[in-house]
Amino acid sequence: MSHSIYELAAPDVASLIERSRMAVLPVGSVEQHGPHLPNGTDTIAAEIIARGLAESLDALHVPIGQYGVTPIHAGHPGTISLRREVFEAYLHNILEELVTMGVSRFVLVNWHEGNNASLDAVATEVQDRHDVLVVTAHACYVAQRIYADKGGELTHGGGIETLAVLAHDADLVHTDRFSDPSRPPGAAELDAMRRSREVYGYITDVTEIADDGWYGDPAWATDDEAARFVDTMTDALTKSVQAVFDARRKK
């Protein structure tokens, strides 16, 4: 039986919420991912993982739409970026609607780094105001950890993101357009800088780290690995999310 709010009838939604009190919401973006991947790569990745996680946790799956906060890709065909205030108000509205339905635990499954600040702001405010629990699962970082030993890298349009799209629909991956993208001097250092946990600066235009707007090795992704992608990510996130909720209950 589906766990998606889109596919369930109203009584079934009510029954699922009464049973689990939990909702899983995928969060991504629509932005260029080079000539070989769809603009909705981040949303596709978040969506397929969120569906698997909702089933694993017996939670309500609640898609919130395709768009996110991605100004660094502005100007590239296919990129649509929401202003932070628009994105945050929209997400806040959806979470509050779910609270009124009886949801008391939320999992935001994110695959786009540009959403991070907004997710933190909305999650903390909703949790404080409504006495609910909110967990943000940055699935892209979890994938980076899981696939690092196999040579996978979290780039923009590279192997791990290609793997996610293959897991969804292989026809959306244009393997004939794979190439070796060029990068400006110091790009690797700039990329590491913006992802640092300590001292970091900001990238405001993706061409600062990738001449063509994407980088990585899409050819790393295989059909065999793609077939296991959702299960692999679901297993990892189920354990981590449950551990957070368990820790919160002990407070």
PyMOL commands that set and color helices and strands:
alter all, ss='L'
color gray80, all
select helices_A, chain A and resi 10-20+41-57+71-73+84-101+113-130+139-150+159-168+170-172+175-177+187-194+206-208+218-220+223-249
alter helices_A, ss='H'
color red, helices_A
select strands_A, chain A and resi 22-27+60-61+105-110+133-138
alter strands_A, ss='S'
color yellow, strands_A
deselect
rebuild
show_as cartoon
